[in-house]
Amino acid sequence: GRNKQGRSLSVSPVDTYAWYQLAREFHQLGEEPDRVVDALELSIYASPFELPLLTARIELAVPYLNYLDSDTRSLLANQIALARLHPATGKRLDALWDRNDATRLALQALSTE
């Protein structure tokens, strides 16, 4: 709880991995969607095309798509396109796509924006 919340104050604005980790922790702790989205957006904007984080951020974003602003949704759509081009991330994206119908529908909607 409190330690992890306080941690957000010490994360560097350009540390894309730290912002992703914080977003993931907020998600796991059941924090308000806005807290998850804020940290996730900072991770994306700090380094939008960080290859090792592409599919991880896409996966984390799926349940929060309705909370993302249009610019972030557009960046995620670009990340999906980029992930498809790289063999390793393409395979992980395919596995995410195949996870369940709700995830597939969310990714399809994001891909066509």
N, C-alpha and C positions, 0 to 999 in steps of 0.2 A: 503494500500500500503506500505509505507515506514516503519511504525511501525512494521508491521508483518514481513517484510523482516529482519529488525534489530533484531527481536526476535530470529531468528535462531542462532544468535551468543551467546545467553544466555542459550540455552537449554543444559542440561547436556547430555554428550555422552551416558549415560546409562538409560536415562528416555524414555522408549519405548512409553509411552502414549503421552508425549510432542512431540516426533518426529512424531508420527501418526497424532496428532492434527495439527502440522505444515504442514504436507503433505496434509492433508484435506483442510486446509486454502489456501495453494498454488493452489490446484485444483480448489477450489471455486472462487479464484481470477483470474483464467485463466492464471496463471504463465506458464513459459516454462516447457515442460514435464520433462526436466532434473532436475529442482528444485523440482518438486513433487516426482520424482523417488528417488532423493538423500535422501530426508527426510524420504520417505517410507522405503527405504533400511536400513537406520539407525535405524528406529523403529523395523524392522524385525531382524536385527543383534543384537540389544540390548537385545531382549528377543523373540527368534523365536517362542516359543510355548505358548505365553501369551494368555490363553484361552479366556478372554473377548474381545481380539482384533482380534482373528483369522478371523472371517468372515468379520469384518470391513476392515481389511487390504486387504483381498482377493477382496472384492468388489471395493475398491479404486484402486487396481492394474489392474483390468480388462482393462480399457482404455489405460493403459500404458505398456501392456505386451511386445510390440515391443521395448520398451526402457530399459527393465530390462536385466541385465547380466544373464548368464546361472546359476551362483550360486544362485542368488536371485530367479530365476524361479524355480530352484530345491527346495529351501526352501518353496516357495509358494505351490508347488506340495505336499510337506510333510505336510504343514498346511492344505491343502484340505483333505488329508487322515486322519489327526488327527481330524479335525472338523467333519468328517463323523462318527467318533467313539463316540463322546459325544452327548447325546440326545439334549441338547439345541442348540449347535452350528450346529449340523446336520440338525435340522429344519430350522435354519436361512440360512444354505448353500443351502438346497432344495428350499427355497423361492427365493434365489438369482439365482439359476440354472433355475428356472421357469420364471424369469423376462422377458426375451426375447431371440430370437434365437441367436443374436450376443453374448450375455453373455454366453449362454449355450455352444456355439461353442468354445469360448475363454477358458472357464473352462474345457471343455473336452480336448482341446489341452494341457492345462497345466497339467491336471491329468494324461496324458499318457506320459509325458516326462520322 
